[in-house]
Amino acid sequence: MNNIASYSLSRAKRGIMRRAWVALLLATPALGAQTLERRVANAPDGTIRFSYAPKPGVYGNGRNRISWDCRDGDCRHNQTNDYDDRDDWGAPCDSGPVRVALSKRDGKVADLRVYVGGEWRTSTTATDLGMIGTKDATTYLLGLAARDESRASEKAIFAAILADSVTVWPDLLKIAKNDDVSRKVRRSAVFWLGQAAGDAATRGLTELVDDKNADREVREAAVFALSQRPHDEGVPALITIAKKNPDPELRRKAIFWLGQSQDPRALALFEELLTRP
């Protein structure tokens, strides 16, 4: 997806599509009368589908590839999933909507698949909940992650960060700090926290690194997440960790990621450390 012009809709068409999704949501208030969590709970076992609007810069091929932070024909991030071609749909790449397919067994959500673009394959057994407001969708998905009951929990975080016009980093930070949540889900929250917001997320990640009561692997994941932030945000935070954090292993990891940044400030730090009496 390095050249999204080859598969994306035109900017005008994407604007029309986005306005159509909003109009659809406004035209169907009865669907929003119940929360998504309640509607999923009331649905029978099997596949449960719902869709919502993506934030700008999110694209997908409707099947197994999702890209985000796309601007001027280039995408900063890409994720390829191992979904089988016989899964829920297939279509050329476009800018939305986000589509989530839940697998419900014995009354509980056991797994989750997320796609962008395309359209659902015809199914006589799947429950389709239609277009959902992004706030309701992210509230449900982040709640699913926090409950940490199945494989769906970790995947729900990625689905949530794709939603349009919703700030998710405060909830991600709560999940990252929650010792009742599994390490795997907390690491996922930390990673996406580093991707989801700017200065506020960087402050939260720095606080997490400094939290002596937090799990070591989660703190190390926070150091890595800082390395993924734009250099103007991440490099100063990593330099502070390298200089002042009392944990030598965290200082070492901060120095390692600074070395990958090729930032002049990192080189100045290395010179300072190497020439220190």
C-alpha positions as CSV (number, residue, x, y, z in Angstrom):
1,M,0.0,0.0,0.0
2,N,2.9,2.4,-0.6
3,N,0.9,3.9,-3.5
4,I,-2.6,4.2,-2.3
5,A,-3.6,6.0,-5.5
6,S,-3.7,2.6,-7.2
7,Y,-6.5,1.4,-5.0
8,S,-8.2,4.2,-3.0
9,L,-11.3,6.1,-3.8
10,S,-10.9,9.7,-4.9
11,R,-10.9,12.3,-2.2
12,A,-14.3,13.5,-3.3
13,K,-15.8,10.0,-3.3
14,R,-14.4,9.3,0.2
15,G,-16.0,12.5,1.5
16,I,-19.3,11.4,0.0
17,M,-19.0,7.9,1.5
18,R,-18.2,9.4,5.0
19,R,-21.2,11.7,4.8
20,A,-23.3,8.8,3.8
21,W,-22.2,6.8,6.9
22,V,-23.1,9.8,9.1
23,A,-26.5,10.2,7.4
24,L,-27.2,6.5,7.9
25,L,-26.4,6.7,11.6
26,L,-28.6,9.8,12.0
27,A,-31.4,8.1,10.1
28,T,-31.6,5.1,12.3
29,P,-31.8,6.3,15.9
30,A,-33.6,3.1,17.0
31,L,-30.4,1.1,16.5
32,G,-28.6,3.3,18.9
33,A,-31.3,3.0,21.6
34,Q,-29.5,-0.1,22.9
35,T,-25.7,-0.1,23.5
36,L,-23.6,-2.3,21.3
37,E,-22.7,-4.4,24.3
38,R,-26.4,-5.2,25.0
39,R,-27.0,-6.0,21.3
40,V,-24.1,-8.4,21.2
41,A,-25.2,-10.0,24.4
42,N,-28.7,-10.5,22.9
43,A,-27.4,-11.9,19.7
44,P,-27.2,-15.7,19.2
45,D,-24.0,-17.7,19.2
46,G,-22.1,-17.5,15.9
47,T,-20.7,-14.6,13.9
48,I,-21.8,-11.1,14.8
49,R,-20.9,-8.2,12.5
50,F,-20.9,-4.5,12.9
51,S,-19.3,-1.6,11.0
52,Y,-18.2,2.0,11.9
53,A,-16.5,5.0,10.3
54,P,-12.6,5.0,10.2
55,K,-10.5,7.9,11.1
56,P,-8.9,9.7,8.2
57,G,-5.8,8.0,6.7
58,V,-7.1,4.5,7.3
59,Y,-7.3,2.2,4.3
60,G,-7.9,-1.6,3.7
61,N,-8.3,-4.2,1.0
62,G,-11.5,-5.5,2.6
63,R,-9.8,-8.7,3.6
64,N,-6.4,-9.1,5.2
65,R,-4.5,-5.8,4.9
66,I,-5.0,-2.5,6.8
67,S,-2.9,0.6,6.5
68,W,-3.1,3.8,8.5
69,D,-1.4,7.2,8.8
70,C,-1.7,7.4,5.0
71,R,-1.0,10.8,3.4
72,D,-0.1,11.8,-0.2
73,G,0.0,8.3,-1.5
74,D,2.2,6.8,1.3
75,C,1.1,4.8,4.4
76,R,3.3,5.0,7.5
77,H,1.9,1.8,9.0
78,N,0.6,-1.5,7.6
79,Q,-0.8,-4.7,9.1
80,T,-1.4,-7.9,7.3
81,N,-3.6,-10.5,9.0
82,D,-3.7,-14.3,8.3
83,Y,-7.4,-14.3,7.5
84,D,-8.4,-17.0,5.0
85,D,-9.8,-15.8,1.7
86,R,-13.0,-17.7,2.5
87,D,-13.6,-15.4,5.5
88,D,-16.2,-12.6,5.5
89,W,-15.6,-10.6,2.3
90,G,-13.2,-9.5,-0.4
91,A,-13.0,-6.2,-2.4
92,P,-10.5,-3.7,-3.7
93,C,-8.8,-1.4,-1.2
94,D,-10.6,1.7,0.0
95,S,-11.0,4.0,2.9
96,G,-13.7,2.2,5.0
97,P,-15.8,1.4,6.8
98,V,-14.1,-0.5,9.6
99,R,-15.8,-3.9,9.8
100,V,-15.6,-6.2,12.9
101,A,-16.7,-9.8,13.0
102,L,-17.1,-11.3,16.5
103,S,-17.1,-15.1,17.1
104,K,-19.5,-15.8,19.9
105,R,-19.5,-19.2,21.6
106,D,-21.4,-20.3,24.7
107,G,-22.7,-16.8,25.2
108,K,-19.2,-15.2,25.2
109,V,-17.1,-13.5,22.6
110,A,-14.3,-15.8,21.8
111,D,-12.5,-14.2,18.9
112,L,-12.5,-11.1,16.7
113,R,-11.5,-10.2,13.2
114,V,-11.2,-6.6,11.9
115,Y,-11.1,-5.4,8.3
116,V,-11.3,-2.0,6.5
117,G,-13.2,-1.6,3.2
118,G,-15.1,-4.1,1.1
119,E,-18.5,-5.4,1.9
120,W,-19.8,-8.3,3.9
121,R,-20.3,-11.6,2.1
122,T,-23.8,-12.9,2.0
123,S,-24.6,-15.1,5.0
124,T,-27.7,-16.7,6.3
125,T,-26.3,-17.4,9.7
126,A,-24.3,-14.2,10.7
127,T,-26.0,-11.5,12.8
128,D,-25.4,-8.1,11.2
129,L,-25.8,-5.2,13.6
130,G,-25.2,-2.6,10.8
131,M,-23.4,0.7,11.1
132,I,-22.6,1.7,14.7
133,G,-21.5,5.1,16.1
134,T,-17.8,5.3,16.7
135,K,-18.2,6.2,20.4
136,D,-20.5,3.2,21.0
137,A,-18.1,0.9,19.0
138,T,-15.0,2.0,20.9
139,T,-16.7,1.8,24.3
140,Y,-17.7,-1.7,23.6
141,L,-14.3,-2.7,22.1
142,L,-12.2,-1.2,24.9
143,G,-14.6,-2.8,27.5
144,L,-14.0,-6.1,25.8
145,A,-10.2,-5.6,26.0
146,A,-10.4,-4.6,29.7
147,R,-12.5,-7.7,30.6
148,D,-9.7,-9.9,29.1
149,E,-11.8,-13.0,28.7
150,S,-10.6,-14.3,25.3
151,R,-8.4,-13.9,22.3
152,A,-10.7,-11.1,21.2
153,S,-9.5,-8.8,24.0
154,E,-6.1,-8.1,22.5
155,K,-7.5,-7.7,19.0
156,A,-10.2,-5.3,20.2
157,I,-7.6,-2.7,21.0
158,F,-6.5,-2.4,17.4
159,A,-10.1,-2.3,16.2
160,A,-10.8,0.6,18.6
161,I,-7.8,2.8,17.5
162,L,-9.1,2.8,13.9
163,A,-12.4,4.6,14.8
164,D,-13.0,8.2,13.7
165,S,-13.4,11.1,16.1
166,V,-12.8,9.2,19.4
167,T,-10.0,9.8,21.9
168,V,-9.0,6.3,23.1
169,W,-5.6,6.9,24.8
170,P,-7.0,7.5,28.4
171,D,-8.7,4.1,28.2
172,L,-5.6,2.4,26.8
173,L,-3.6,3.9,29.7
174,K,-6.0,2.4,32.2
175,I,-5.7,-1.0,30.6
176,A,-1.9,-0.7,30.6
177,K,-1.9,0.0,34.3
178,N,-4.4,-2.6,35.3
179,D,-2.7,-5.5,37.0
180,D,-5.9,-7.6,36.7
181,V,-5.5,-7.6,32.9
182,S,-3.1,-10.1,31.3
183,R,0.4,-9.0,30.3
184,K,-0.3,-9.7,26.7
185,V,-3.3,-7.4,26.6
186,R,-1.5,-4.7,28.6
187,R,1.5,-4.9,26.2
188,S,-0.9,-4.4,23.3
189,A,-2.4,-1.4,25.0
190,V,1.0,0.1,25.6
191,F,2.0,-0.4,22.0
192,W,-1.2,1.3,20.6
193,L,-1.0,4.0,23.2
194,G,2.3,4.9,21.7
195,Q,0.6,5.2,18.3
196,A,-2.7,6.7,19.3
197,A,-1.9,10.2,20.6
198,G,0.7,12.9,20.7
199,D,2.1,14.8,23.7
200,A,-0.6,13.3,26.1
201,A,0.3,9.8,25.1
202,T,4.0,10.5,25.5
203,R,3.4,11.8,29.0
204,G,1.4,8.7,29.9
205,L,4.1,6.4,28.5
206,T,6.8,8.2,30.5
207,E,4.7,7.9,33.7
208,L,4.3,4.2,33.0
209,V,8.1,3.7,32.6
210,D,8.6,5.5,35.9
211,D,6.0,3.4,37.7
212,K,8.1,1.0,39.9
213,N,5.0,-1.0,40.7
214,A,4.2,-1.8,37.1
215,D,5.2,-5.1,35.5
216,R,8.7,-5.0,34.0
217,E,7.7,-6.2,30.5
218,V,4.9,-3.6,30.4
219,R,7.4,-0.9,31.4
220,E,9.8,-2.2,28.7
221,A,7.0,-2.1,26.2
222,A,6.4,1.6,27.1
223,V,10.0,2.3,26.3
224,F,9.6,0.7,22.9
225,A,6.3,2.6,22.4
226,L,8.1,5.9,23.1
227,S,10.7,4.9,20.4
228,Q,7.8,4.8,17.9
229,R,6.6,8.3,18.6
230,P,7.6,11.2,16.3
231,H,11.2,12.2,17.2
232,D,10.2,15.5,18.7
233,E,8.1,13.7,21.3
234,G,9.9,10.3,21.8
235,V,13.6,11.2,21.7
236,P,13.5,13.7,24.6
237,A,11.5,11.2,26.7
238,L,14.0,8.4,25.9
239,I,16.9,10.7,26.8
240,T,15.3,11.5,30.1
241,I,14.9,7.7,30.8
242,A,18.5,7.0,29.7
243,K,19.8,9.7,32.1
244,K,17.6,9.5,35.1
245,N,15.6,6.3,35.4
246,P,17.0,4.2,38.3
247,D,16.4,0.9,36.6
248,P,19.6,0.1,34.6
249,E,17.8,-2.3,32.3
250,L,15.3,0.4,31.3
251,R,18.1,2.8,30.8
252,R,19.8,0.3,28.5
253,K,16.7,-0.2,26.4
254,A,16.2,3.5,26.1
255,I,19.8,3.9,24.9
256,F,19.3,1.1,22.4
257,W,16.2,2.7,20.8
258,L,17.9,6.1,20.8
259,G,20.6,4.4,18.8
260,Q,18.0,3.4,16.2
261,S,16.7,6.9,15.9
262,Q,19.8,8.4,14.2
263,D,18.8,11.7,16.0
264,P,21.6,14.2,16.6
265,R,20.4,14.6,20.2
266,A,20.9,10.8,20.7
267,L,24.5,11.2,19.4
268,A,25.1,14.0,21.8
269,L,23.9,11.9,24.7
270,F,26.2,9.0,23.7
271,E,29.1,11.4,23.6
272,E,28.2,12.7,27.0
273,L,28.0,9.2,28.5
274,L,31.2,7.9,26.8
275,T,33.3,10.9,27.9
276,R,31.9,11.1,31.4
277,P,34.7,10.8,34.0
